[in-house]
Amino acid sequence: MLSQRVKQILGLIATALFATFIFGLSHSISTGFAGFWGGLPFALIAIFVVGMACYDLWEETTKQKD
């Protein structure tokens, strides 16, 4: 079983890599053929999904398990 500190560090690294990939994909879509307005729906969904990932990281690393 992993210690709490190791869970926090690995979770931060994984969430940062995930966010970098998603925001890079969003940037690529918006600057490509779709343009800003065509890429805007994906960008909004990406912000929401990364926000959920950050909340899950916070919940998993700060809440006490019974």
Phi and psi in degrees as a GROMACS rama.xvg file:
@    title "Ramachandran Plot"
@    xaxis  label "Phi"
@    yaxis  label "Psi"
@TYPE xy
-81.1544  145.965  LEU-2
-72.7657  164.565  SER-3
-63.4741  -40.7249  GLN-4
-65.2887  -41.3747  ARG-5
-65.5701  -39.7623  VAL-6
-59.5494  -42.4684  LYS-7
-64.7001  -45.3989  GLN-8
-65.9218  -47.3804  ILE-9
-64.9983  -37.492  LEU-10
-64.4754  -41.3277  GLY-11
-64.5969  -43.1731  LEU-12
-62.9363  -47.2407  ILE-13
-64.2839  -42.1833  ALA-14
-67.3974  -38.1085  THR-15
-65.3033  -41.8529  ALA-16
-65.0408  -41.8407  LEU-17
-61.8072  -47.533  PHE-18
-63.5849  -40.7979  ALA-19
-61.3235  -43.8393  THR-20
-64.0505  -48.17  PHE-21
-65.057  -44.6097  ILE-22
-69.7365  -32.6824  PHE-23
-65.7418  -41.03  GLY-24
-63.566  -42.2307  LEU-25
-63.1392  -42.9588  SER-26
-62.9331  -41.9662  HIS-27
-62.8473  -41.4215  SER-28
-66.5202  -43.0102  ILE-29
-70.293  -31.2228  SER-30
-92.1026  -6.87893  THR-31
-89.1826  -146.396  GLY-32
-62.5533  -32.5357  PHE-33
-69.453  -29.1942  ALA-34
76.1977  177.541  GLY-35
-62.5957  -49.197  PHE-36
-69.6852  -31.1539  TRP-37
-72.8316  -31.041  GLY-38
-89.7733  -9.16599  GLY-39
-60.4872  -43.672  LEU-40
-59.5174  -41.1309  PRO-41
-65.7711  -38.8924  PHE-42
-62.5798  -41.481  ALA-43
-65.9054  -41.4655  LEU-44
-65.0289  -39.9515  ILE-45
-62.6428  -42.6965  ALA-46
-61.6866  -43.3373  ILE-47
-63.6815  -44.3975  PHE-48
-67.7829  -42.1538  VAL-49
-65.9549  -36.2004  VAL-50
-61.6166  -42.0059  GLY-51
-64.7285  -37.624  MET-52
-65.4224  -40.1016  ALA-53
-65.9588  -39.7883  CYS-54
-64.4234  -41.8894  TYR-55
-63.9271  -39.8209  ASP-56
-59.8963  -47.3769  LEU-57
-60.7196  -44.8829  TRP-58
-64.8605  -42.0174  GLU-59
-71.9933  -29.9787  GLU-60
-97.6388  -14.1136  THR-61
-110.842  -27.8936  THR-62
-77.7648  141.642  LYS-63
-82.1525  135.577  GLN-64
-89.9776  142.431  LYS-65
